[in-house]
């Protein structure tokens, strides 16, 4: 619902874009461009997309064995040389990968040539490719194709556009993160919360005689205010261009029964700020926000930590690595009353290059762990001996945390930024509608009026993810309420 | 033996709610019309719930009435209880519902049909269509009678190959023991119609004298009766009660124990049922932790003892139904009169229809009602009147009459059906309408009567009455803007209703904007006990003024909506030749053939990217043709 409006807005942007470029949009020709950022770098990548990608590459690429890239399976790196077909001159030593349609970024055949970095080889190879019949891609044209081919949603498309023009590394990171859809995901989360409220409102209107509890206005108000806060926070990142001030993302890790939950609970007790449990629509990750000595922390607790107490076992080593990579800080816990185990060693390997604080818990029990050995293993990392049972050593944890942050060892990564004018605008309008809705509730306006503001909020947030209401709402109603004659 | 039985402008197949409205509309627009139906005893029959209206549905009835249809007038003649739902909510979702005396409803409608000039009523089962070169030319009845016509409207309801299911028992039958239409489906399939099976169900009827009402909660009608029809100013009559009761733990136990015997769960049925009308066994399974479900016991009419058990639709075996009924509070010794059943039937995939309800590939063949995949009397009637109007316009060589989503709930239904199709019997809900605040029942006449009058359906009398309403509303709004009130006069009243006191004079218009101030209060402040204005004028002013901000906002959205809606897609466009469109979009657009970019944007499988491609393509095409910038 409200789709037409969304469509109109976004499309007018696109159309304007096409007009500005002054090129026909119905091109199925083959395009090429340098995919890596300009400047001196170790590797440069040239990307070719389109029907003739393979044909063109075959003219200029000689693999070490065989005649052409066509002799090799798709989706594998093939080593060889770029040759100028006119004079057989070797231009560069390269690795080439061929990805066949439709399972590619643009849903067309794509070839990527990894060559030596620096402008000269990259440019020469590109020129060769263009000579063989490819067309220089316009800025963002791969994305546009991906978008036009239905491959990516709007937010992702625009993030990629940002990616292409991103100059600074920081901008690059944010763009990457958006590319992963994290903005979409975040906005989707808030949207789902709005959807849930909408469903409640709609049920009370369309099925007023049914046996369903009407959502209390107070609850509706409270929930709306929660969402409002989240949206304002997200929008703040657009206004200041700063990180979302939600704290250092911190992961507690350790083998089962080492006391992770106790630590979490102890820290939560010690926390001087309001502890919020952010309820997500997906329940696998719980974020606890707390504040230690003025440092905002976001403790990330997976369901796994609580249930099996073992994140590594629960989600696998590879996943854990990703998880750890995303964390700004890791708190690694060891059990003083037990010898170092294989699991401990695994974790030590995983966190080797990470900012981590090592806690040796249960020092109230007979100490069996070899502290000296741990020191050797973890290198420069700070070690604290604690007993969560006796509540000793907690001060030290806080002190070390503070030290690490203020000495600049631990920094929050700029994780999620609203970098795009359109996104900012959509968020602003979404927030405004929600605030109108909150005002409407306070003014005791009837449900069907309140609903309009919530529906608008939903629509505006949808502009970021490119999704539209459609049957979502009605599905939600039938799934969650027992109604009907 | 085949014989030529007559020639008409329009033949309507079916005498249910869609067929009645279609026939009456066609006849009233001056076409020689024939209604053919399986039995003359089931004109406008209500085989399920004994009520008309309700949320969303009430809006439809008001709109049908505004267009000059019959449903509103007919229920006004035959209701035995009237209730405005949602009065605690805003005016946009106030919904009228009336309990009908079913037999009276049928008889009144039959009378109207019989008395209609230009309209013939004949009993007969249509078993074939006369189609030449994809143009419909008439119908053939089982007796051999062939009726030629310029257009045909199919309103076959649930009768095509219908099958009844009661537990393990199933047999071919229409609702209420009427015989099914077994022949037409195959003919339609041969003509390229994409038919599918839908199912629906109805609860048991019990004897009124075997119900213990002392254990139930009474559900009376409203003291003040609001008529459905704009042509009826005031109705006063005696009203009859409905009753509210509940299932018990014992009911749940019986259902769970016998679940395997339910036709739904046995897998006997191939049809798709509606989610909003689940059987009691479905409710029990899907909402397992709900210990009890509410049931309404509603009279079926004044000349019958049958009571309708709303909320207990089921396909469990008859003996289980009896046990189940006896486990309900107050039904311990209830006598079953008609068992509940599920029914399965053939209907068309409505994406095969144009927004005019004409079947795309068979010219002058229209369809309406449950045959188009909807559910409900009101939904059927709404399509019926539109099919009737459009069939007439088509044979007159005129532009179709299409209401868009911002103009009427009727527009929402039809747009949903023909653009998105439906996977279950489609029911109107106000949440399906994105411009709900504007599509109110109180302004349905202001929205639609003029349009209907201009295509020749709404009568002059109705048109003038609506124009009078419009003028009076406008005049009163102007007056309220100009009339001011001083603090001395207003404050004593404002104090009584806990409203902020005035410090300076203010217009009545501004004062009425306050949430706590009603038009009645304004009248008191003005010291006008007797108003010379009709109540509906006062009400209209109050709503428009009070909710001005919201309504304005929605009107702006409608402007936006109209922009895409007004970008028409020329009929000759070949979507397969638009290279930028994804394959799926090309297919979908080719199938649906949307009339506008707006409609195209609502087709599932057509992405915003496709729409932008389409827009750019249309723009390009326009420029190539040398259109203006």
Interface residues (C-beta under 8 A of the other chain):
Chain A: X1 X2 X3 X4 X5 X6 X7 X8 X10 X11 X14 X15 X18 X25 X26 X28 X147 X148 X149 X150 X154 X202 X204 X205 X206 X207 X208 X209 X210 X211 X443 X444 X445 X446 X447 X448 X449 X451 X452 X455 X466 X470 X473 X474 X477 X478 X482 X483 X484 X485
Chain B: X49 X55 X56 X85 X86 X88 X89 X90 X91 X92 X93 X203 X274 X275 X276 X277 X278 X283 X286 X287 X290 X293 X294 X310 X311 X313 X429 X430 X431 X432 X434 X436 X437 X515 X547 X550 X553 X554 X557 X560 X561 X563 X564 X565 X578 X579 X580 X582 X584 X598 X601 X602 X604 X607 X608 X609 X610 X611 X612 X613 X615 X616 X617 X619
